[in-house]
Amino acid sequence: MLAMGDTARKADLINPKDACLTLKEICFLAVREHYDALGIEAVIDLPTPLIKGLLLHLTVCQLDELQPALNKRGISTHAGWIGVLQEMRGLNHAIKFHTEEEAKHEVMRIIFTLVFYGYTSQFVQKNITHLNTPSFLLAAAKCIKYFSLDTPVESLTSERRHLLKLLEKGIRTVCVSKCMDLSDRKTDLYVLHRLLDHGVAKKVVIDVKCSLMLSWILLNRGSQFVSPELRSLMQRKMATCNLQAYSAIADRASCGLCIKTAASEDQDDHVVPCKRLKLDCVEEKESGKANLDVDLKFLCQTFAPREGPSAGACPWGQIECLEIRKCVSDTFTVLNNALPTCFFLRSLTLHSITSFRDADVLGLAKALKTLTESCRSSLTELSVSVLPYAGLLEFLLDANPHLTSLHVEIQTAMLGSRLLLRHPGAEDPDMPELPLQKLSVKVAELQLTDLHFITNVLRHSPHLTSLHIAGMRLPTGSSQSLLLSTLSGSNQLLRSLHLEDVKLSDCLPEILNLLRNCKLEELRLNDCRLLERWSDKQESLHQLVCALRTLPSLHTLSLAQNRIAKNVCVLADLFSGPSPSPLKRLNISSNFILPAELLEFSRRLRKHPPPQRLTLDLRKNPGDRDPDTWSSALHRLQPFCVSLVEGWSSSNTMADYISNM
């Protein structure tokens, strides 16, 4: 440490604005500034408390280099990565990355995108000397798993081509966030080909409205369908006999492009050359005399799935997960035609900001049924939003009864106004047992006339471990007790339950019964108006707490947005008695908890502290109404809680209105 102090005495190191820094902080800044001269061993040999303090002052590259050696000493760099995230997002932004690798990946993903594409941010500008360097880009490229094709990426085939080889080895998800021109040989297509076919990427996210791009991506990756747009483009290229321009389409920007780029790369940057199938046959047709239909037939044969890679041929990557974020009718046209032969597709996500057309969803169900009837189908995860009505949920389940995970969002949920597979309230004795393990149903508008469309599914899903229901509102006078009773009787393997915007104020007995019958690990009852109709709020909340305390498996509890307010002190009893709750995370955000109430909660919690450090979410509570008391409460909680807080402005009338809803 003395050596560090000597280094820190250099006049050019200390900024006059930092005159209030302690000697230890000055030494930490000196290590950051002269890290290369000191060497990694000098840092590793420091005492553990000093290293933990130093982590908050190091650059991203220094953290990355030190991490393996520190891990061998049993020291995590998690605090350092979280510190970088807080510097980028602000101290009041809650950071929810619980592991070292999660936090590191998020840091690298954000900064790599900013630096690579030349975007500006205050953090990048402040640290530009450490970030806009080959060493940072190399470090980030080695650890990121997600890459977005945004603005042009020509540099990956020229001065930054060494990055492309690293990205091939690590990128698991490729996002296409711009339309690409398939009519010409483009660098973007080449990069996409390298990541999908030469690399390890198995997931594709399409964030643009481009059915032609979807058709190009799916072609020969389990699908033999050629969309009309792609067929027309191929016809134009064949008609003009422009083999070079055509090769970017027919060979997926692969064969010819790999050969061309490999020629310009260094010898150690080897790219496997590709032999285009039947190339001589295509060249013989350049005279233009061949029949166009024959040419098109030949193209489709060339596109047909290969039995296996031939010697020297480019690989054909398989897409296991496909996410389309901007679905339109043209998207469904391509997808519904291609889906029956997409045997390697394991997960499919379709999303739109507006409700899908009935015909498009029914077409999807038909395509899913055809795919499912094949013994080669791998599709087990499906997410569709937004469905035009609730009855289509059963259509999708009937089309693919092998799903283990289903997520649907429903825009208009008025049952009775649309076609249903079954009459409301009617049990279906012929409905098969479903292998569903995860089910999520979100209702966006209006109200349901009954619950049977979901309880039917729940009764036939005995393997369900995760359930998320949001916005399922019933007419006045109706109760959600049927839903909770069904879960208690039919879904005893449930481990994660998330109910959101579902009125439960008259369902306390059913909630207590559910807690006795399930071995929940995560329970989230957000915006469920729990206390709204409880005559004795403290006593009823105490009953809930006692039931929760009996769950030895419960590690996450969220009671956000339930207007707990002054009754928050009762929650401190979660950790009292001979069998305290093993909770690791407690969310009581948006509950209009005033500073004095939080202070009392901290006093009671101090008498019966959690058995392990608790992550406590206190966001969106009016702490600014008495900042000193709020700070005092947070200080009391600090020894046994990691408190997540964000700024609240009580002068904001809308915020105050929401808190009182």
N, C-alpha and C positions, 0 to 999 in steps of 0.2 A: 504493500500500500504506500510505503514511503516513496518508492520509485514512481508511482503514479502521481504522488503529490509533487515531486520534482518536475515531472512532465507538465503538470497543470500550471506551473508558475510561468510558463511562456506567455508573454504579453498578448500574442496574437490569438490565443486560445479563448480567453475569457471576454465575453461581450460585456461592455459597460452596463447594459440593461440588466445583466444577471448578477449584479453586485450583491444581491441578497442570498445567493446560493450558499449552502453549507460547504464545508471543506470536502465532505464525502461526495456530494453532488458534483463538485468541481473535478474530483478524481474520476468519477464515473464518466464525465464528459471527456476527460483526457484519454481514458481507455478507448472510448468510441473514436476519438480523433486519431489516435496513434495505434490503433488495433494491429495493423500490419507490422509495425515495428516491434511491438511487444510480443506478438506470436500467440498462438492458441494455447500453448502450454502454460503461459503466464496467467491466463485467465482461468483455466481449468484448475490450477493449483490454489486458487483463492479459497478462503473459507466459505462454506455454503451460504451463510447469511449475506455476505458481501455479493456473492454471485446472484442471489435472488433480487437484491437491490439493483445490481448492474443491468439485469435483463430489461428493465424499463427504459434504459438509455441507449441501447444498442440499435444499430441499423438492421434492416430486414435481412441483408446478406450475412451479417455477423451472427444473427440469431440462427439462421439456417445452417451456417458452418459449425456453430457450437453445439447445436442440438444433439447430434449423435453421441458426442463425448460426454455431455452433461447427463444424458439419459443413462449412460453406463454408470455414472456416479449416483443415479437415483434422483436426479434433479430434473424437473419438468420445465420447459420453456413456455408453458401455457400463459403465464402472467405477461411475458414479453409480447406474445402475439395479441393477447387481449388489449394490452396497452397501445399497440399500433392501431387496432380497430377503433379504440376509443379516441385516439388522436384524429383518425379519419372522420369519424361520425359524430364526435362530441361526447363529453363526459355524461350527459344526461340520456344518452341512447343506451337502452338495455342490450347487452350482448349475451346471446343464448348459444354459446359454443362451449360445451362442457369438457371437451377433450383437446389435447394439444394439437393433434392432427387436424381436427375440424377447424380450429381457429387459424392454424397455419394455412390451410388450403383456402380459406376465405380471404385472408390477407393477400396471398399470392394471386388468386383469381382476380381480385379487384384491381390490384396495382398492375399486374401484367397487362390487363385489358387497357388500362389508362395509358401506360407507357407504350405498348406496342402500336396502338392506333393513334397515338399523339393527342389524346384527350387531356384537358387541363383540369386540375383540382388544386385546392390550397395545399393539401398534403404533398402532392407530387412536386409542386413548385418549391415548397420549403425544403424538400429532400432530393431535389433533382440531381445533385452531384452523386448521390448514392444509388439512384434508381435508373437513370437513363444511361445504363452501362451494359456492356455485353455480359458481365458477370451476373448482374441481377436477372437479366432475361434468361440466361442459362439456368440459374437456380430456380426461377419460377417455372420454366418450361419442364423441369424435371418432376415437379410435384403437383401441378394443376391437372385436374381430371376433366375440365369443361372448357370447350373452346367455341367461340362464336365467330362465324363468318359474317362480319359486319361490313366495314369499308374494305376496299381492295387489299389483297394480301400478296402483292407482287414480290415484296421483299423476302418472302419465304422460299422463293425460287431463285433468289440472287444473293444479296449480301447476308441474308439471315437464313440461308437454306439449312445451316447446321441446326437451327431451332426446329425445323420441320421433322428431322429425324428423332429428336427428343420428344416432340409432341406425338409422333406416331406411337411411341412406346408407352405413353401415359394417358393420353386423352381417352376417356370412356364415353363422353357425351359430346356430340357436335350439334351446334345450333345454327341453322340457316336463317338469318335474319334480314336477308335482302333477296330480291329477285335476281336471278342470274340469266344471262343471255346464252341459251344453249345453241344458238345458231353459229357461233364462232368458237374457236379454240381459246378458252379463257383460263387464266391462272387460277381463278376461284374454283373451277371444276377440277383442275389438277390437284389442288390442295384437298378438296373434298374427297377425291378419289384416294389420295395417299392416306388420309386419316381413316376412311371407311374400309378400304380394301387392303392396304399394306399395314395399317395400324391395328389397334385393339379396340377401337370404338365400336360399341354395340347398341348405342342409343342415339337416335336422331330426333332433334326438335326442329320443327318447321314453323317459323314465326312470321310467315308472309302468306298472302293469298296468291298462290301460284300452283295450280293443278299440274302444269307442265313439269315443274320441278319435282313434284311428288311422283309423277309418273316415271320420270328419269331415275329417281332414287330407288323406287320399288322394283323397276325392271331388272329381271334376272337375279333378284335377291329373294327368291322364293315365289316371285310372281312372273307369269308369262304374258300378262295383259299389256297391250300397247294402247295408250289413250289416243283419241282422234287427233289431238293437238300434236303429240309426238309423232304419230303416223304421218301427219301432214308435213311436219318438219323433215322427216326422213325422206318423204317423197320428193320434196323440193331439192334436197341435197343430192339424191340419186339422179334426179332429172338433170341437174347441172353438172353431174359427174365430178363434183369437187371433192376428191377423195380426202384431202387434208382437212377441209372443214367438216366433212362428214365423220371423220374418225373420232372427233371429240364427242359426237353423239353415240355412234354405234359402239364404240369401245369405252364409253363412260369416261371420256377424257383420260383414258388409262394408257393403253398400249403405246400409241404414237407419242403421247406426251411424255411418258416415262423414258422412252428412247431419246427423245429430243433433250430432255432435261439432264439425263444421265451423261450425255456427251459433254455438257458444260460443267459438270461437277468434278471435284477432285477424285482421284482414283480411290481414295479411302472412303469416299461418300458413295458407295456402290448402290445402285438401284437395279433390281432384277429386271433384265430386258424382257420384253413381251413379244410373243409371236402371234400376230393377229390371225385368227382362224380363217382359212380360205382366202387369204389376201390376194393371191394370184387370180382367183375367180372373180373377185371384185374388180381388179385392174383390167381383166379382159372385157368387162362390161362397160368400160369407159367410153367406148365408141358411141354409146347412147342408143344403139340399135336394139338392145334387149328390151323385152316387154317389161313394163313397170310393175305389173302384178307379180311377175316372176322375181324381180329384184326385191320387192317387198317381202315376198315369201322367204327369200334367202335371208333377208335381214332378220326376220322373226326367228328363223332357225339359228342364226348366229347368236341371237339374244337368249335362246333357250338355255335353261339351267344346265351346267356342265356336270358330268358324273364325278369329275375330280380334276384338279389342276394339272395341266400338261406341263412338260418340262420347259422351263423358261417362261411360262405364262404368268401374267399378273394374277394374284389371288382375287377372289370375289368374296368380299366381306358379307357376313350375315347380320341383319338388323334384328335384334331381339326386342328392343323397345322403341316404339314410334309415338311421338307426341306432336299433334297438329293443333296449334293454338288459335288459328284463324280459319275455322272451317266454314265453307260456303257450299252451295249445291254442286258446283264444279268439283270441289274436293271429294264429296261423296260419290260423284260419278266415277272418278278414278279409283277411289278406295274400295267401293262396293264391288267393282269389277275385278280388282286385283286381289282382294282379301281371300277368296276361296283357295288360292294356291300359296298364300304366305304362311307356309308350315313352320317356319322358324320364329315367327313373331310370338313373343311371350307376353308382352304388355302393349296395350293400345290406349292412347289418351286423345280424346277429341274435345275441343273447346271452342266456344264462340260467345261473343258478348250479347248476342241475340238468340232467341229460341230457334232451334232447328225446325225444319218443316217435317210434318208427319211422314210424308213419302220418303224423305231421306233417311229417317230413323228406321222405318219399316224395311227399306232397302238394306240398311246396315244389318238389321236382324236376320234378313234372308241370307245375306252373305256370310254372317257368323254361323248360321245353321249349316250352310254348305261346308264351311271350314271345319266345324265341329264334327260333322259326320265322317270326316276323314280321320283315320287312326293316326295320321301324322301331325295332327294339330298340336301346337304347344301353347296356345293362347289361354292364359289363366287369370290375367289381370285386365280389367276394362274400366275406363273412366269416360263418362259422357256428360257433357254440359254445354247447352242447356236443353233438357227434354221439354217438349211443349205441354205434356201432361203426365200425371203420375202413372196411368195405366201402362205406359210404355216400359216401365221398370220390369214388369212381368214378361213382356215380349222379349226383352233382352235376356232374361234368365231362362226363358223357354228355349231361346235360340242357342244359348251356350250354357247348358246345365253343369259344365265342368269348371266354371269360374270359382276361384278361391278368393278373389278380391274384386269388389264392385263399388264404384263411386258414381253417383248420379246427382245432378242438380236439376230441379224441376221449376220451371218458370211460372206456370199457372196450374195450380193443383186442385181445381174444382172437379171433384169426381162426379160422375153422373152426366156431365156434359160432353164426355168423349167416349170412344169405344173402349170397353174393358174386356179382358179375357174372362173374368168371372164377375158375378154379381157382388156388389158390396156386401160384406158381412158373411158371405158364403165360404165355408171351408171347402177345400179341394182335396178329397181323399186320394185322388190319383197323383197329386203333386209329389214328385220324387224327393228323396232326401238330398239336400244340396251340400256340396263340400265347402261352401262359403266360410272363410275365416275372417275376412275383413269386409265390412259393409258401411258405406257412408251415403246418407241421403240428406240433401239440402233442399229446402223448399223456399223459393225466392218471393213468391207473391200469393196473396189471397189465403184462403183457409181450406182445410180438408173437411169433408162432411163425415168421415169416419177414418178409423185407423187400420181397418182390416187388410188393406193392400200391403202394409208393412208387417203386421203381426202374422199374416199368412207366411211370409218369407221367413220371419224369425222362428216360427214353430217348426219349419222344415230345415233349419240350419243349426243342428246341434253342435257343430264344430266351431261355431263363431267365437273368435277371441277378441275382436275389436269392432266396436260399433260407434258411429258418429251420426247423430241426427240433429239437424239444425232447422229452425223456423217452422216446425210442424205445429201449426196452431189449429185449435178446435173451436167450434161454435161456443158461444156463451152457455155455461151450464154443463158442458162436457168436461171429462177428466182424462188425464194421461195415465190413470191407474192401470188401464188395460195393457198399455205398453210395458210398464214396469212389472206387472204380474207375469206377462209373457216371458220377459227376460229372466225372472226368478225361476220359472218352471221349465223353460226350454233351452236356456243358454247359460248353463252353469259353468261352462269353460271360459266365460267372458273374463278377459284380463284388462281390457281398456274400454271405458265407457265415457263418451263425450256427448252431453246433451247441451244444446245451445239454443237460446230463444224458444224454450219449451216450458210452458207454465207448469210448475210443480208444487205450488204453494198448498195444494190440497192433497198432496200425495206422500206426506211424511211416513205413514205406516208402511206403504209400499216401498219407499226408499230404504227404510230400516230392514224390511224383509229381504230386499235385494242384497243388501250388504251382508246379511247372514248366510245367504245361499251362494254367493259368488266369491271367488278369490281374486278380487280386483287388485291390479298393480297401479293403474292410473284411473282417476275419477275426476272428470271435469263437468261441473254443473254451472255453466256460464250463462248469465242473463236468464235465469230460470225463475226469478221472482220468488225465491224460497221463503222469505220472511213475510211476504205480502199479506197472507191471511192467517198467520199464526197469532193466536190471542196472547200467548205468553212467549214472546220471541226468544228470551234468554233460555227458558226451560226447554223449548223445542230444539233450539240450536245445541243445547247441552246433550240432549238425547242423540242428535246426529253425531256429535263429537265422540260420545261413548261408543257408538256403533263403529265409527271409523277407527277408533283406537284398538278394536278387536281384530283388525285386518293386519296380520303380520307381513303381508306381501305388498301393502300399499306404499309406494314411494313418491307418487305425484298426486297432489290434490289442488284443484282450482275451483274457487268459489267467486270468481270475478263477476262484477256487475250484478250483485244481488242486494245492494244497499244494506250491507251488514252494519256499517257505521259504528255506533257506540257499543254494539254487541261483539265487536272484534275481540274483546278480552276473553270471551268464552273459548275462543280457538286456542288460547294458550294451554287449555286443559288437555289438548291433544298429547302433550308430553308429560302429563302428571300421572300419578298412580304407579302401581308395581309393573305395569306393562305399557310403557310409553310408545307412542306411534313411531315407526321407523322412517317417517317421511323424510325425503331429501329435498323436495321442492313444494312450496306452498304459494299459490297465487291468490292474493286478495286485492288485486288492482281494481280500480273503478268502483269502489265501495263507499265513497264519500267518508273516508276515515279522517277525522280531524286530528291535528297534532296532539292535543291532550289525550285523545283516545289511543293513539299509537303509543304515547308515553306510558299509559297504564298497561297496555299490552306488553310493552318491553319489560316493565317491572314484574309482571306475573310470569313472563317467559324466563326471566332471569332466575326466578325461584325454581322453575322446572325446565331447565334448558334442554333442547333437543339432544338425543344421544349422538348425533353426528351433525356436522355443519350444514345448516339449512339455507337453501336458496329461496329468498323471500321476495316476491314480486309485489312492490308497492306503487307501481306506476299509476298515474291518473287519479291520485288522491290529493286533496287540496292542502298540501303541506305549506304553501306560501301564506296561509292565513295566520300562521304564527311560526315564522321561520326558526326562531331560537328553540322553541319547544320541539319542533320537528327534528332539528339537528341533534338536540339532546336525546331524543328517542332513538335516532339512528346510531348515535354513539353508544348507547346502552346495548343495542342489538349487535354491534360489530363483533364482539368476541365469539358469537355462536351463529351468526347469520351473514350471508352475502346478500345485501339488499339491492334490488333492482329498482332504480328510481328514474323518473323523467320529469322535466319541468312541467309545472301546472300554473296557469295564470287564472286566478279567480276573477280578474277584471274582464276576462273573456266571457261575455254573457252566454254564448252558445255552450261553452264548456260547463258553466254553472247550471244551465238548463238540462244538459245531458246527465249531469251528476244527480239531478233531482228527479229524473224520470222514473 
